Amino acid sequence: MPTPEPHSARHVFIAIDCGASSSRVIAVVWQDERLKLHELHRFPTPFYDRNGGLHWDLQVMQEEFLRGLKAAAETYGSDIRSIGADTWGVDYVLLDAEGKALDDPFQYRDGRTDQIVPWMDRKFSPFERFRETGIQNQFFNTANQLCADLQHGNQLVTQADRLLFMPDWINYLLSGVKANELTDASTSQLMDTRLGFHPKLLQAYGIPSSVFCDVVQPATVLGSLKPALQRELGVDFKVVTVASHDTASAYVSAPCMNASTAFLSSGTWSLFGVETREMVLAEEAFNSGMTNEAGAEGTNRLLRNIVGLWMIQECVRDWRANGEKVDFGELDQASAKEPAWRVLLNPDYGPFLVPGEMPEKIREFCRQTDQIIPETKGAIIRAIQDTLALTYRRTLNALRDLTGLSLERINIVGGGAQSRLLNQLTADATECEILAGPIEATALGNAIMQMKAMGVIEDMAAGRKLIQESFPLDRYAPRPVPDLAAVVARFDAICQQTA
């Protein structure tokens, strides 16, 4: 391990942080014993509908990345040490032998996987798939997408020379090196993280093993920028594989990770879990919806995917599409004025997972479950926030049962950590102390793995300590909830009724 460097000078690490809704190019600056962030470029993650299929727009993404890189080069020049990319999981780009994309990739919410599960069940039962890979069965898994393509006659899979997951593709654009990074590849439901891509699964599904690349760990230096990029930007720096699944990067940044603290990455999805050394493959984990994803430095992320701020984001998108001015802070204030725990939803209800008309879907759900119909924006947002807090309580208890950990507090990171009301509701529902921050968890975790790769810090623990010293946490103590047991029972009944 290289000796950590003194840092009297400024060191800059560029994080390409792509979410399913928006993407950013961020400079993480290390100077004077502290980390600081500078957002250089932000853009909506581009996708389009082609003949009823949802596709990511690779060309627009490349153009936007280049804008961000030019801003980085102009601002920080030779102080830039490296760059790394993180994205959502499961989606992939298929390349031909010359390294060109065969087509714009499907978006994970595309509906082509709707009918593939019965076929997959005939190959392996749902629990067998979980036991072999550690990954929970989700309609959007890479395994489901590839099987759907093959069964629908889309032969691009068999024509492809290589498959790169989305962050791998970005790294390839930057460095020219093809590799599959571990944390993102682990979400595919095609891997045993101890053994690599699973030959038994690939053979049964008809997926050619030759399309996959060597699996590399986070904090691997792939090489320098491609010569053409060096000439265009006027600078050169290293390309590093970070913990490239965005949740894995967020975990890296969690400053309070220990045996008494659960972790919640609060964004479009809420990823609620703990860090373990081994996968948890018990049937109880499967039945409670847990998944195991690879983390940095040999860790395992035992967590549950929860539809998080997606429902709020979709409400805002609907209201704005109708010409209404909507501010997230004002929505929080309006929600705080609404009665607590009055309207509860099932976050796993199928229609809530699909884009479009979210406010009306919520009202229709309330009609079906004989609840008060939330008419105002504040009432709708409060129903979502109360539901999330109760979902976090249920998930926390499942994690305690599976791991034996006490889990007396929750570290909330990501954009959702800015909602003071949701943080307090989560404290109240879970009866736990909440530690909120850092907000830019994914970009910070991305940078920490770059710093490790470049010999600036020794390991993830040193990075977490640096983050805690750089970004103070907000604390929320739980308040008593009258008749909490009755509220929880009503929530459970609504979820069972609409399962």
N, C-alpha and C positions, 0 to 999 in steps of 0.2 A: 504494500500500500504506500503510495507516495506520501512524503511528509507534508502536512498542511502548510500552506504558504502564509507568510505575513500579509496583511492587507492594508498597508498604508495607502496603496493606490486604489483606484476604482476598478472593480471587476464587474462586468455586465454579462448576464446570461439571458438569452432570448427564448421566451416560452411561446410556442404556437399552441394556443389553447382553444380547441374546437369543440363546441357543443352542438347538439342537434338543432338548437334554435339560433344561436349566434356564436361567432368565432372572434378571437382576438389575437393580436400579436402584442406581447407584453415584455418590457424590459424589467428584469429583476436585478437591481443594483446593490452590490455589496461594498459598503464603504463605512469607515468610522464605526466599526463593530456592530453595524445594523444593516438590515435589508430594507430596501424601498422599492416600490413598484411604479412603473410608468407605462400606461396603456398607450401604445403607439398607433394601433389601427384596430377598428372593430367593424364587423360587417355581418349581416344576416347570413347564416349558412345556407347557400343556394341549392334549391331543389326544384323540380318541375314535374308536371304530370304528362306522360307520353302514353297515349292509348290506354289510359286507365292505370298505368304503372308509375309509381313515385320513384324518381331518380335524383341522385346527387349530381350537381353540375360541376364536373372536375375542372373544366376550362375556367369558369368564373372563379372557382376556389384558387387555382394557380395564380390568376391575375391579382386576386386580393392578397394572397400571401406575399407576392412580390412587392406590392405597395407597402405592406408592413415592414418587409426586410429593407426596402429603400429608406424608409423613415428611421429604422434602427441604425443603418449605416451612416446616414447623415447626422444623426444625433450623437452616436456613441463611437463611431469609427473603430479605431484599433483597440479600444477598451473591451470590445466584445470578445469573450472567450469561447463561447459555444452556443449552440441552439438545439432545442429538443421539442418534440411534438407530442401532445396528448389529445385524444378524441374520445367520443363515445365508443362502445364496443360493438362487436358482432358483424358490422358491415365490412365489405371488402372490395378490392379492385382486382380484376383479372387482367393479366398482362400477356401479350404475345412474346415470341422469342426475341423480338427486338426491344422489348421493354415498353411497348405502347399499350395503353388501355384498350381492351377489346370493345368496351362500351362504358357509358356512364353507369356506375353501380346503382342497384336498387337501394332505396331507403328502407330502414328496418321496419317502418310502419306500413310498408306496402302489403296489400292484402293477398299476395300470391301464395302465402303459406297457410291460408285458412283451412284448406282441405287436406294438408299433408300429414297431420298428426296420426290419423288412423293407420296410414301406411307405415309410419315410423313405429307405431305401437306393435305392429305385427313383426317387426324386426327385433325390437327390444321393448320391454315394458317401461312405463314412465320411471318406475323406481330403478330399474336396471340402468337406464341412461344416467340417472342421478348418481348411482353407486359407482359407475365406471368413470365418471368425469367430475363429480362433485357439483355439477351445475344444474340448477333447477330448470325444469321444462318451461320454456317461454316460446310463444309463437314466433318471436323475432330472432331466436338463436341462429348463429351461422349454420349449424347443422340443418335446421328446418329450411333455411333459405336455399342451401345447396341442394337438398333433397327435392324441394319444390321445383327448382330449375330443371333438374334432371328428369323428374317425372312429367313435367310439362313440355318436354322436348327441347328445352333451351340447352344447346350443346356447347355453349361458350366455356362451360366448366371443363369439358373434356378437350376442348381446343386450346385451353390456356397453357402457357408455359409456367407461370407462377401466379400465386394468390398472395396479395398483400393486404393485410388489414389496414384500415384507414390511416392510422399513424405511421405504419410501415411505408405506405405509399408516399406520405409527406417526406419521410426520411429519405426515400429513394429519389424523390424530386431534388432534394437538397444535396445528396451525397453520391447518388448513382449506385448505392449498395442495397441489395435486396436481402432482407432478413425479417423474420417474424419475432416480434418482441413478446416476452413471456406473459406479462400481465394482461395484455389485450388478447393474445391468442387463447388464453385460458378461458375467456368468456364464450368461446365458440361452441362449447359442448362437443368438441371433437378431440379433446386432449385429456390425458391423465398427466397432471403437472409433474408427476414423478418420472414419467416414461416418455413424454412427448406426444405427438399426434397418434391417436389410438388406432392401430392397424385393424383391429376387429371391427370397430365402428365404420371406418372408411371402406373396408371391403364390403360390409353388409349394405351400406348405402350406395355403393358404386362410385365413390368419390376417389379420383386418382391421387395417391399419396405424393406423386411427383410434383404436384402444384405447390406444395408447401416448401418453405425455406428453412434454413437452420434457425433454431429458436435461440434467441440471445437474451441475456439478463438486462434489467435496468442498469444504467450507469456504464454502458458499453460505448466506447468511442468507435463510431463507424468509419470515420475519416474526415477529410476536409470538405468544404464546399466544392461542388463541381467547378471546373475551370471557367465555364461560361458564366456562372453566377459570380465567381470572384471578379471577373472582368466587369460585369454589369454593376456590381455593388461597390467595387473599389476596395474591398476588404476581404480577408479570409479568416475563418474560424472553424472550429470543429463541429461536427454533427454527432449528437449523442442520443442513444436510446434512453429515454427516461422511463419511469413507471407509466407506460403510455396509455393505459386505460385511465380515463379521467378520474374515476373513483380511486384507483390505485395511487395516483398522484395526490389526491386529496388526503388519503390515509397517511402518506409520507409526511404531510404537513401538520398532522394532528399533534398539537404540542402536549396534550395531556394523556396520551395513550398509555394505559396501564391496566392491571387486573381489576380495578374497581371502577373503570370508566368505559362506557359504551361510546360509540362513534356514530355521528349522524351527519352525512353530507347532504345538505338541504338545497336542492336546485330543482330543475325540471323533474327529475326523479329524486326521491328520498332514499338514500342508501344507508340502512341502519344496521350496525353490526359491531363486531369485536375483532381483534387481531389474535390469531392463534398460530401455533407452530405446525399443526397438522390439520388436514381436512377433517370435517365432522360429517360422516356419511351414514349416520344412524337413520333408521326409518322415521324416527321422531323429527329429525331435521328436515327430511323430505316433506313430511306431512305438514310441517309448520311453514313451508315455503322458503326455507333457507337455501342459500347457494354458497359455494366455495370458489373464490377467485384468487389467483396467485397475486401475492404482494411483493414488495421489494425486500431484498435481503432474506429470502427464504421464508417469508411469512405467508400466512393464509388469511384471507379476508372472509370470515363467516358473516354473512349479511343477508338481509332481505331487501329486494327491490320493491319500493312502495311508490305508487303514483303520487309524486310530491306536489310541487308548485305548478305542475302541468295544468291542473284544473283551473287554477287562478290565471295562469298565462293564457289559457284558451278563452276564459271569460273576457279578459282584457282585449284579446284579439277580436273577439266577436263585437264587443262594445265599440271599439275603435273603428271596425269595419262599417258600423252603422253611424259613423260620424260623431260619436261621443268622445269627449276629452276625458281621459282616465289617467290618474296618477296613483302609483302603488302606495305611496305614503298616505294619501287621502283615503284609499280603500282600507288601509289598516285602521285609520281613525274611525271610519264609519263602522267597521266591523266591531270595534271595541265598545260601541254604543248599543250593540244588539244583545239580547238576553243570551246567557251562556247555555250551551248544551241543549238547545231547544230543537234544532234540526240536525239530524245525523245522516251521513251517507255511507255507502259501501265503496271504499276506494278501489276495489277490484271489480266493480260492476262493468261489464263489457263495453257498453256505449261510452263510458267515461274515458276509455283508452283511445278512442278514435277522434281525430280532429273535427272541429266544427260544432257550432250551436250549443256550446257548453251550458250557458245559463238556462236554456229551455230543457236540456237533458236533465239538469238538476231539478227543475220544477216538475218535470214528468216523473222522475224518480220519487219525489215526495208525494205526488198523487198516488202512485202505485203502492206506497208504503203507509198511506193514511197519515201523513205528517202535515204540519202547517206549510203552506206554499210560500217560499221566500221570494218576495217580489222586488225588494230593493237590492242595490249592489252590496250594501253593507251586510244584509241578511244572507245573501248568497256566499260572500266571502267568509262570513262567520261560520256557516255550515261546513265549508271546506276546512277551515282552520281547526274547528273543534274535532272534526273527523280525523284529521292528521294527528292531532295530539293523542286521541284515543288509540289510533293505529300504532303510534310509537309505544304506548303503554303495553299493548298486546305483544308487540315484537320484543320489547325489553324483557318481559316475563318469559317468553320463549327462549331467548338467549340465556337467561339465568338458568333455566331448566336444563338446557343442552350442555352448558359449559361448567356449571357449578360456581361461576364467578359472582361476586356480590353486586357489582354494577350499581354503585350508589350515586353516580353522577353521569351526565351525558355531555360530551363535547360536540357542539353543533358548529359546523364549518360551512362555508359556501354562501351564496347569495341569500339563502333563507335565514341565515344568522342575523340579517339586518332587521327582520320583523320582530320587534320587541314584543308585540302581542302574541305571536305564535310561540316565541321562546317561553313566555310566561305560561301560556296554556299548556305547553309541553311539560314544564316543571310541575304545574298543578296536576295534570293527568297522570304523570308517571311517579309523582311524589319524590322526585330526584332534584338535586341541584343541577342547574344548567350552566355550562361554560360556553359562551358564544364567541367564536372567532378561531382562526382568521377568516375573513370574508373571501379573500382571493386564495383559497386553499389549494386549488388545482394548479394554478400558476406557480405558487410557492413550492409545492411538492415537486413539480416539474423541474424547477431551478435547483432544488436540493440535490436531485440525482445528477444534474449537470455538474454541480460543485464537487460532488464526490468523484465523478469520472475525471474531472480536471485536477484532482488532488488538492482542492481548496479546503475541503473538510474531510474528516475521516470516514464518517458513516451517517446513517439516518438519524441516530440518536443525537449527534452533534447538530444536525440540521434542525431537528425539532427544538432543541434548546435555543438555537439562534432565532427561530421563528417566535418562540415565546418571549424572548427578550426584545424583539422588534415590534411585536403587535400585541398590545394589552388585550386581555379577555374581559368580556362583560359577564357578570354573574347574576343568576336568577334563583331565588329560593322558592320552594313550592309553597303555595297557599292552600289552606284546606278547602275542599270542594264538598258542599253539602250533598249528601246522598250519592256519593261517587259510585258506590257499588250498584245502585239502581241505574245510574247513567251508563255504566259499563255493560250491565245486563241488557239494557235497551239497545245499545250499539251492537252487541253480539247477536241479538235477535234479528235486527235489521240486516246484518251481513249474512246470516244464515238464510233468511227469507229470500234474499236476492242473489244468492250464490249461483 
